[in-house]
């Protein structure tokens, strides 16, 4: 056993399962979760969507529980049982009262290690997922980000949609689903995390017994760095009143030292109500309802994105104002007051998230996945405080990149009215 943070215990079982348990005796809830070191980025192009398909199927029943049995237990728990698929990991988790931790642990583990995959269940969920894909297609503020990433990283697994496509989902059969399950759902490819009013001795014996005979070696992932493909893309949707835009560029890996600088850059640019884009484009010019910026980091790459929606006639003005602010920050135009405000905003968000056991549990998993260790709140706060205006300019110098800056548009337009050459010149 080892621990990098007070009240957090870390164990690695002979089976390879990594366990992190954070004991918080002053709360009444417990969040539990299995995190697979696999997501859509580990799939072949042919089998894109397999991880998300499995996320759906495991809730359809197990060797000892029917679908209705699972539903009844979830209702009895009175908490939340859920799952999500990401690019690099998949999570199955629950949030329950501390008195229900053993019931929740049994259910969650059963779902993960003993799902049944019947042909009928597979066809039902195939239909559900196809409807989910159509829902994204009908939701432009989601779709624009997906189209952007696919175009930005066209030849890399990170560029593929997590849900897969209608073509790949229709092609996936029981054989492919079982093969993906056998390859990824084993303890050496998992992280188990718990946070809340629970002690290691309440969980460890169950996990040790459950995974005692599973000694499959871990997956050896080969992560390659994605290469950005600069683009301007328009998806014409005549029924839309607004144009939805995603303006993006290269970013940083999740483990990079620049991650705090990137977070603060976004807080200044478009991360809150006092940010430059919100104040100038919405509050002063009244051109948008929504405008925001964010950074997504992965193991070997990352990207920066700005999202906004506006009337077609205002598109060029919104773009010009956004590009101007990016260019100003790149040239060292961020102020000490802006940086101080951004730090307070970011630190406040982090500290407030510590009041949620679900947030703490997921934080344990992400830090283990990306760093193999835990960072205390004090370490994170100190790292944020250490960021300087020079660091912001350095981060902006990478993000505001003339050679990767790209634009995706969805709306009732005949032409985007802007080219990659114009984007390059705007921030050069």
KOLRO-892579 format. One line per 10 residues: their letters; for each residue x, y, z of C-alpha. Coordinates in pm, 1 decimal, decimal comma. Each point is the difference from the previous one (the first is absolute). Last residue first. Layout:
// residues N
a	X Y Z; ...
END
This chain:
// residues 428
xxxxxxxxxx	3,3 3580,9 -3763,5; -342,0 -12,1 165,6; -230,8 137,4 -271,6; 237,0 -94,5 -282,6; -29,4 -368,2 79,7; -378,5 17,4 23,0; -19,3 179,2 -336,6; 219,8 -266,2 -158,7; -225,6 -269,3 148,7; -291,7 159,9 -182,6
xxxxxxxxxx	-301,1 211,9 97,1; -344,6 60,1 -147,7; -127,7 -333,3 132,3; -215,3 -41,1 -312,7; -368,4 -65,4 -65,7; -96,7 53,2 362,7; -292,9 -122,3 207,9; 203,3 -148,9 281,2; 287,2 -211,4 121,7; 355,4 134,2 -8,6
xxxxxxxxxx	339,3 -156,0 70,7; 311,7 216,1 10,3; 369,8 -76,4 24,8; 317,0 152,1 145,0; 276,8 -254,8 -61,5; 268,7 195,4 -186,2; -79,5 345,3 140,8; 35,7 -125,4 359,3; -174,2 186,9 278,4; 38,7 -305,3 225,7
xxxxxxxxxx	380,0 -18,1 2,3; 69,6 370,5 48,4; -298,1 20,1 234,4; 173,2 -244,0 233,2; 317,6 210,1 -5,6; -196,4 323,7 53,7; -177,3 -157,9 297,7; 334,3 -119,3 138,6; 141,3 352,9 -31,2; -301,3 128,7 192,4
xxxxxxxxxx	102,5 -237,4 277,9; -129,3 -336,3 125,2; 127,2 -80,8 351,5; -340,7 54,6 164,0; -147,1 -281,0 -209,0; 279,8 -238,1 100,3; -43,7 93,9 366,9; -374,6 -66,4 -21,1; 65,4 -341,4 -155,2; 253,9 -96,3 264,3
xxxxxxxxxx	-229,3 119,2 281,5; -290,0 -201,1 -143,4; 220,1 -310,3 21,3; 118,8 -160,3 -321,1; -41,3 -375,8 -30,8; 229,7 -231,5 -195,3; 21,0 -205,5 -320,4; -18,7 320,8 -204,2; -267,1 -41,1 -268,1; -200,1 -296,3 127,0
xxxxxxxxxx	66,9 47,6 371,0; -88,3 369,1 -24,4; -315,4 -80,2 -197,6; -111,4 -267,7 244,9; 51,4 205,6 315,2; -178,9 293,9 -163,0; -296,7 -223,4 -82,6; -30,8 -90,7 367,6; 35,3 360,8 115,7; -266,2 119,5 -243,2
xxxxxxxxxx	-236,0 -277,6 107,6; 70,7 75,7 367,3; -100,6 362,3 -58,4; 129,0 266,5 242,2; 339,4 -14,1 -172,2; -159,7 164,7 -304,7; -17,0 325,3 197,9; 379,4 0,2 35,7; 58,6 -48,3 -371,4; -252,1 260,2 -112,0
xxxxxxxxxx	133,2 253,4 250,1; 357,1 -58,1 -112,7; -98,5 57,9 -362,8; -194,1 320,8 68,7; 263,4 140,9 236,6; 272,2 -75,0 -254,8; -198,5 163,3 -280,1; -50,0 314,7 210,5; 372,8 24,7 69,7; 79,9 -56,3 -367,9
xxxxxxxxxx	-246,9 265,9 -109,8; 139,9 251,0 250,9; 356,6 -71,1 -110,6; -104,1 75,0 -357,0; -8,7 -220,9 -309,8; 132,1 184,3 -305,3; 321,2 -193,2 -40,3; -10,5 -29,0 -379,2; -188,5 -330,0 22,5; -265,0 165,2 218,8
xxxxxxxxxx	-58,6 263,6 -267,7; -14,6 -254,1 -283,6; -260,3 -208,4 180,0; -203,6 314,0 67,8; 13,3 104,5 -365,6; -94,2 -348,6 -117,6; -315,0 8,2 210,7; -100,6 349,3 -115,8; 53,7 -92,9 -365,7; -194,5 -324,3 37,1
xxxxxxxxxx	-296,2 172,0 166,3; 1,8 270,8 -270,3; 13,9 -258,2 -275,8; -291,4 -195,0 142,5; -232,4 294,2 65,5; -216,5 -37,0 -313,2; -35,5 -373,3 67,5; -153,8 67,9 344,3; 220,3 -132,4 279,4; 125,0 -311,4 176,3
xxxxxxxxxx	339,0 -22,0 168,7; 263,1 -261,2 80,2; 373,6 50,3 46,5; 227,6 -302,7 -7,0; 353,2 -95,5 105,5; 140,4 -341,5 -81,0; 202,0 -271,7 163,9; 259,8 -264,7 -60,3; 176,6 -311,3 116,9; -185,4 -112,9 311,8
xxxxxxxxxx	-301,4 227,9 -48,2; -71,2 368,0 65,2; -318,2 192,1 -78,6; 7,9 379,7 31,1; -305,0 226,5 27,6; -151,9 321,0 -133,1; -347,5 146,8 33,1; -264,7 207,0 -176,0; -374,4 -40,9 46,3; -272,7 261,9 -45,2
xxxxxxxxxx	175,6 174,7 -282,9; 38,1 337,8 -174,9; -91,8 231,9 287,3; 305,5 220,4 -63,1; 76,5 90,4 362,4; -121,1 -298,0 204,2; 19,8 -270,1 -265,8; 304,4 60,3 -219,2; 206,8 220,1 231,3; -78,0 -134,7 345,5
xxxxxxxxxx	-38,2 -365,4 -93,0; 304,0 -0,1 -228,6; 224,0 178,7 248,4; -90,2 -213,3 299,5; -199,2 149,8 288,6; -295,0 -236,9 -47,1; 223,1 -305,5 -23,6; 248,5 -205,7 -197,6; 35,5 200,0 -318,1; 340,7 165,3 -30,5
xxxxxxxxxx	113,5 61,7 357,9; -126,4 -329,9 141,6; 129,1 -165,3 -314,8; 354,2 126,6 52,3; -31,4 -109,2 363,6; -77,4 -358,8 -99,2; 278,3 2,1 -259,3; 248,5 130,3 258,6; -102,9 -277,0 235,7; 44,6 -264,5 -270,3
xxxxxxxxxx	334,7 139,7 -119,7; 204,8 -256,7 193,6; -139,3 -262,6 -235,6; -176,6 -307,3 136,5; -327,1 68,6 -183,2; 180,7 55,0 -328,1; -3,2 358,2 -130,7; -193,9 196,2 -260,7; -24,7 42,6 -377,3; -273,8 217,6 -143,9
xxxxxxxxxx	-370,9 68,9 11,6; -293,2 209,5 -116,3; -332,1 -178,1 45,0; -294,7 186,0 -146,2; -376,4 -36,3 17,6; -190,0 221,4 -244,9; -345,2 85,5 126,2; -355,6 -30,2 -133,0; 48,0 -361,8 -103,7; -227,9 -170,1 -254,7
xxxxxxxxxx	245,9 49,6 -285,2; 263,1 -226,9 145,0; 319,8 32,8 -203,7; 303,7 -164,2 153,9; 286,0 241,9 -72,7; 364,5 -93,8 42,3; 315,5 213,9 20,5; 303,7 -217,1 53,6; 347,3 -47,5 144,7; 81,7 -365,7 54,7
xxxxxxxxxx	157,3 -45,2 342,0; 240,9 -292,4 46,9; -93,5 -240,1 278,9; 281,1 -130,0 223,4; 21,2 -377,2 12,4; -99,9 -210,1 298,8; 102,2 -363,8 -3,1; -199,6 -169,8 273,7; 131,7 -320,5 152,0; -312,4 -157,0 144,5
xxxxxxxxxx	56,2 -143,3 345,2; 73,2 -370,1 53,7; -289,6 -233,9 89,7; 30,5 -117,6 359,0; -362,1 -59,3 95,7; -21,3 -257,8 277,0; -13,8 227,7 304,5; -222,4 266,4 -159,4; -315,0 -48,8 206,9; 175,5 -110,6 317,8
xxxxxxxxxx	237,0 297,3 8,0; -281,3 239,5 -93,5; -226,0 -123,9 281,0; 281,0 -0,5 257,0; 104,9 354,8 -103,1; -333,7 178,4 38,6; -96,3 36,4 365,5; 361,8 -34,6 114,2; 90,8 302,7 -212,4; -233,6 227,0 198,4
xxxxxxxxxx	-313,4 173,5 -126,4; -161,8 335,6 68,9; 88,6 150,5 -335,0; 219,1 -66,5 -300,3; 45,9 -326,9 -185,0; 210,5 -81,3 -304,1; 64,0 -314,9 -202,6; 248,4 30,9 -285,9; -19,4 -257,4 -275,7; 215,2 -150,6 -277,9
xxxxxxxxxx	172,9 -248,6 230,2; -345,6 -88,5 131,8; -154,5 -117,5 -329,9; -254,3 161,9 -231,0; 217,9 110,3 -295,4; 85,5 -293,9 -225,4; -282,0 -229,5 104,4; -254,6 281,1 -46,6; 137,5 91,8 -343,4; -17,2 -363,9 -111,2
xxxxxxxxxx	-353,2 -34,5 136,9; -116,4 307,7 -193,7; 166,1 -118,6 -321,8; -163,5 -343,2 20,8; -339,0 145,2 96,0; -6,5 212,2 -313,3; 107,1 354,5 -80,1; -88,1 99,2 -357,4; -303,9 212,8 82,3; 208,2 191,0 255,0
xxxxxxxxxx	277,4 50,8 -257,3; -232,0 140,1 -268,8; -210,3 214,8 231,2; 323,6 149,0 129,0; 191,1 -64,6 319,9; -136,6 133,6 327,4; 339,9 132,1 108,3; 45,0 182,0 -330,5; 340,3 -56,2 -161,6; 267,1 269,7 17,2
xxxxxxxxxx	181,4 -153,1 294,9; 56,5 -310,0 -216,3; 220,3 204,2 -237,0; -15,3 66,1 -373,4; -258,9 277,7 -2,3; 126,7 190,0 306,8; -139,9 350,6 -64,6; -283,4 -121,4 -225,4; -130,3 -251,9 254,5; 58,3 250,0 282,0
xxxxxxxxxx	-197,3 274,9 -176,5; -286,7 -228,0 -102,8; -40,8 -112,9 360,8; 13,2 356,3 132,8; -262,0 119,8 -251,4; -227,6 -293,3 83,6; -47,1 90,9 364,3; -124,1 359,4 -52,4; -173,5 -122,4 -315,3; -225,9 -251,4 175,7
xxxxxxxxxx	-189,1 -188,9 -274,3; 305,8 -201,2 -103,9; 62,8 -73,0 368,3; -354,3 -139,4 26,0; 56,8 -207,8 -313,3; 301,2 -162,9 166,8; -209,7 -69,5 310,4; -269,8 -154,8 -220,7; 261,6 -232,9 -146,2; 107,8 -78,8 355,0
xxxxxxxxxx	-352,2 -100,9 105,4; -46,0 -218,3 -308,3; 328,5 -178,5 62,3; -110,6 -35,9 359,9; -303,9 -204,9 -101,3; 202,4 -207,1 -246,7; 264,5 -86,2 258,9; -258,3 -86,1 261,9; -168,0 -245,9 -237,7; 330,2 -161,5 -95,9
xxxxxxxxxx	82,6 -54,6 364,4; 311,6 141,8 160,0; -6,1 -82,9 367,2; 206,5 215,4 230,5; 218,0 -163,8 264,4; 303,1 217,0 80,3; -125,7 359,1 -28,0; -367,2 -39,5 89,9; 82,4 -238,1 284,1; 256,4 244,8 137,6
xxxxxxxxxx	-249,8 286,2 3,5; -268,3 -212,1 165,5; 227,0 -140,0 271,7; 153,9 340,1 72,9; -343,5 162,6 21,4; -131,9 -261,3 242,4; 313,9 31,6 211,0; -9,4 382,2 0,2; -364,2 29,7 101,1; 58,5 132,3 354,2
xxxxxxxxxx	236,0 265,3 -140,4; -281,1 152,1 -204,7; 49,4 -38,8 -373,5; 182,6 137,6 -303,4; 73,6 -249,1 -276,6; 258,1 -50,6 -271,9; 87,2 -164,4 -329,8; 270,5 190,8 -186,9; 169,4 -29,9 -339,5; 343,7 135,0 -85,6
xxxxxxxxxx	197,0 160,7 -282,3; -255,2 165,0 -230,1; -277,7 -10,4 254,5; -285,0 -237,5 74,3; -245,2 64,6 279,8; -175,4 -197,1 270,3; -275,6 37,6 258,1; -139,5 -111,0 332,8; -144,5 279,1 211,9; -146,1 -10,1 348,9
xxxxxxxxxx	-311,5 -141,6 157,3; 163,1 -339,5 36,7; -341,8 -164,0 -24,3; -55,3 153,4 -345,0; 334,8 -131,9 -127,5; -78,5 -341,9 147,8; -334,9 -7,8 -180,5; 154,7 102,2 -333,6; 265,2 -271,3 26,9; -264,8 -263,2 72,7
xxxxxxxxxx	-207,0 129,7 -294,1; 294,4 -45,8 -237,3; 52,3 -349,7 136,1; 259,7 -81,5 263,0; 207,1 -316,7 51,4; 199,1 -39,3 -323,8; -43,4 369,2 -70,4; -264,7 226,7 -151,4; -57,7 279,9 -247,0; 220,1 248,3 189,3
xxxxxxxxxx	317,5 -146,5 -152,7; -135,7 66,4 -348,3; 3,2 379,7 6,5; 365,1 45,9 98,8; 83,0 -282,4 -239,2; -138,1 200,0 -292,8; 204,6 300,5 116,9; 319,2 -205,9 -5,9; -82,1 -149,5 -341,0; -75,0 334,9 -169,2
xxxxxxxxxx	264,4 -31,3 -271,5; 44,9 -363,2 -100,6; 133,0 60,1 -351,5; 208,5 296,1 113,6; 167,4 -220,9 257,7; -74,7 85,6 360,1; 249,5 127,4 257,0; -105,2 365,3 -45,1; -364,8 -79,9 80,2; 82,1 -78,4 359,3
xxxxxxxxxx	227,9 -226,8 198,2; 179,6 25,5 332,8; -323,0 -116,9 159,9; -121,7 195,4 301,2; -208,3 -182,4 260,0; -178,9 233,6 237,0; -129,6 48,4 351,6; -135,0 319,8 157,0; -90,7 -20,8 367,5; -243,5 217,0 193,8
xxxxxxxxxx	-51,5 103,8 361,7; 292,8 242,0 36,7; 230,4 76,9 298,1; 189,2 -331,0 -10,7; 165,9 78,2 -335,2; 213,8 -303,5 -89,9; 155,1 6,9 -348,0; 48,3 -341,7 -156,2; 211,8 -58,6 -310,1; 28,1 -350,1 -146,0
xxxxxxxxxx	210,2 -111,1 -298,7; -100,8 -343,1 -131,5; 306,3 -188,3 -125,4; -119,6 -348,2 97,6; 261,7 -4,6 275,4; -188,3 297,4 149,6; 135,4 355,3 -15,9; -90,4 214,4 299,5; -26,5 371,4 65,7; -134,7 163,2 316,3
xxxxxxxx	-117,5 361,1 5,3; -66,6 157,2 343,0; 298,6 236,7 -30,7; 143,7 7,5 -348,9; 278,1 -185,6 -174,9; -83,8 -339,1 145,1; 160,3 -341,1 -25,0; -113,7 -354,1 69,2
END
